[in-house]
């Protein structure tokens, strides 16, 4: 049974921006943690379409007006974050709950927020967390990463319950890289299984993908060890092994021979790794960081090489010490 925690009249409000699956789950989790919750939806009448069978508690206020106070959880897809964040009135800290790199600008989430909301306190919520399980109150452990300790403490207090464990982290760069890159690696992991290459191949790919995450995090100013935690390894384990993952499911279809455009045409939910792959590669190339798995995914998605060619190229890489 899901936890419940009645709100206290003095508890600060949590505003959740975005009524997709993750936004609904976070709104329910904040309510369990005892906070009054406001959920912003572009089309309030369609609430619940993203999480079939889940009923939003009646005491969560649904609105079409952007919030002016309280902690703000931004649960919109990364590629739409700039437009929404730019419209936000002044208010409390912004916590980005999306993962990825913005196409075009190549900005990580907090870089994007600093651009459109300069000087405003911000952090990121990341880690292994399927929305449906969080909505159901099942146990999960995630990371709240921010440079300011006060931001970490405020967000953790607003969301934490015994079954939803939040760990603070003062390396938001490493946490963001892990959250972005894991979607790209998950596409590759799905393709490995879809192509019938076996579990050994997937395990090797996940491990080498983790090495790519660490190199890139360090090159961008984060810490390589951050990606060994929930925001890197934890997210990889979840996203690269479960068909609940949109990115892994996309990779499975890719490995079975379906064309990228046809796969995307058959789904309404965002597959963030598709947009992130070329942006991640561009950030890595700009810093001289080798990310062969991400590069292979980007090349296949762009139609520059086939999946078979990508697999052959990865297997033909020179042998060296780990």
Secondary structure, 3 states (H helix, E strand, C coil): CCCCCCCCCCCCCEEEECCCHHHHHHHHHHHHCCCCEEEECCCHHHCCCCCCCCCCCCCCEEECCCCCCCEEEECCCHHHHHHHHHHCCCCCCEEECCCCECCCCCCEHHHHHHHHCCCCCEEEEECCCCHHHHHCCCCEEEEEECCCHHHHHHHHHHHCECCEEEEEECCHHHHHHHHHHHHHHHHHHHHHHHCCCCHHHHHHHHHHHHHHHHHHHHHCCCCHHHHHCHHHHHHHHHHCCCCCCHHHHHHHHHHCCCCHHHHHHCCCCCCHHHHHHHHHHHHHHHCCCCCHHHHHHHHHHHCCCCHHHHHHHHHCCCCCCC
